[in-house]
Amino acid sequence: MQSTLEEILARHDWISTFTHPPDVLALLRTNDAPSPPQSARLKASFEGLQTALAELQSNLDLLHNVAASLQTQMSCFLSLKHDYETVLSPIRRIPSEIAMEILCRSWKDAEFSDISLGRRPAGFNVFRIREGPWYLGQVCSSWRNVIETLCPELWATMIVNLRISFPYERLFGNLVEILRIVLERSRNHPLSFSFRFHGTEVEESNIPEIEQCFDTMITHSKRWKAVDLTIPPDLHGDIHAFEIAPALEQLHLKGIHQAANIHFPTSNLVSFSDARSFAGDRLTAEYLHIIKSSPKLRSFSYNDYGVQSLDILPLVRPPVMSPSVEELSVSSPNFMRSLVLPSLKDVTLSTNAHEKDMEEEVMSCPVGALGALHEMLLKSRCSLSRLSLIDAVLDDNLTNIIRLMPGLQEFMINFNEWVGDYDPIMQSLVTQLSEVSLVDGTLQHSVVPSLQSLYVYLFNVRYSHVSFINSAFVDMVASRLRRPSDAPRLTEFDLHMSGLGGSFDLDEEAENVLASLKDEGLRLNYYIRMDEG
């Protein structure tokens, strides 16, 4: 092959040294016609070039064909090389136990694995083939074998999501059998799951299958660790499933019938929430008992959508004391007045009505909720780091509460329907948040000096003037940002105001100052929109 290539190159080597005779070069520099002897000689030379050109093209075609053939052979060899490398890959020699560890670690992330305080159970939808361990098992048979037999934790954190619409949409296969397989593969691993039923109406033909899925979960109740249950009230008016759940740490209920009686063990309970539409304080005594009987409880949420009871229930004497509760979301004044929580760090005052999908009237917290919160904080002598007020009925207790919390780091106040009468109270709050005093030779804010995050949301401002949103408000925000480097300072601020026909006192200069605070390091989320009425 080498000699053949050299012969081809040598055969055409004369081309690189070929030159025209002088008389031909002279003709190329003019438009003169060649003489008859020159024409005869040029024609003979031209025919020789044509022959050489055809021979050269033939040689090029030969080389191209050879190169294409070699390229095909190269592709075959590369494919064979890949096959050998695949067979000889070190991963094929990894023991199943190591493969199990790799697969488990690769799939875990914060949302999947972290069901710590205040979080809901996450995981994969058991009825979706492209999620979770179902998806990992499609890679190869060895992975599938490891996942099905050696990775129970991948199957033990799940979402049982039943969506029913019209017409009834099946997911795939027999739902009960699919759920049974998932639970079987989770072996004896603690279960963390969300059981969610979504549907506007429930057809009688579908209820048995939904109940069978729930009953299938109940058979494994001894393994329940975290449960997030969302079902309509016409299913399971009374639920006894939780009675045998000794390992239960988290229980979050939503949509269950308000008259349902649910009994569950509290010895290991860490987090509890109930977002049912309660009838006032009917269940207050029951939930005070839960707090009293839960030695490990850290997070508790009991919201009654602002429904007021006609009966004034007596306060619990003495109040229930829990040294473990750190997070509380509540709206009932009676409930708060019956509690002493010395370890409390995070409070949300809310009816949770803003989380409902239905478009209906905003449900404010009961009148007196702020006063009850103030009393509870006084009795508890706790040190809050976070306070959220959502649709609270404002009164003078707002400033009383703020002054009780020198260690507050995050404060959020949210009105899903702004009330014009609250404007003077908010103006007073801004004034107090602006006050400074001399401490150890340096100026320090007198109220909540450690505040780092402030969120103000005013929605549905209708034909009212919001005077507290003004230049003094911007000055307060700026003063809390411009603190010495070694002092706590405001790092995040949200202002959202929207409505119809509303107005405010924030002029263009103040807005520009507020926007410029981004350049000083403030994480600013600023949105104001007032449509004309």
Protein Blocks (a to p, Z undefined) as FASTA:
>chain_A
ZZmmmmmmmmmmmmmmgccdfklmmmmmpcbdcdfklmmmmmmmmmmmmmmmmmmmmmmm
mmmmmmmmmmmmmmmmmmmmmmmmmmmpmklmpcfklmmmmmmmmmpcfklmmccehiac
edddfkbmkgcjllmmmmpmmlmmmmmmmmmmlmmpccdddddddddddfedjfklmmmm
mmmmnmmaccddddddddfbdcfklmmmmmmmmmmmmmmmmmpmbdcddddfkgokback
lmmomkbmbdcdehiafkbccdddfklombdcdfbdcehjllmmmmmmmmmmmmkbcbdc
ddehhpacfbdcdddddddddfkbmbdcdfbfklmmmpccfkbcbdcddehlmmpmbdcd
dddddehklmmmmmmmmmnopacfbdcdehiacdfklmmmmmmmmmbcbdcdddfbdcfk
lmmmmmmmmmmmmpccdeehiacdfbhklbfbdcdddehiahiacfklcfklmmmmmmmm
mgcfkbccdfbdcdddddehiacfbdfklmmmmmmmmmnopacddddddddZZ
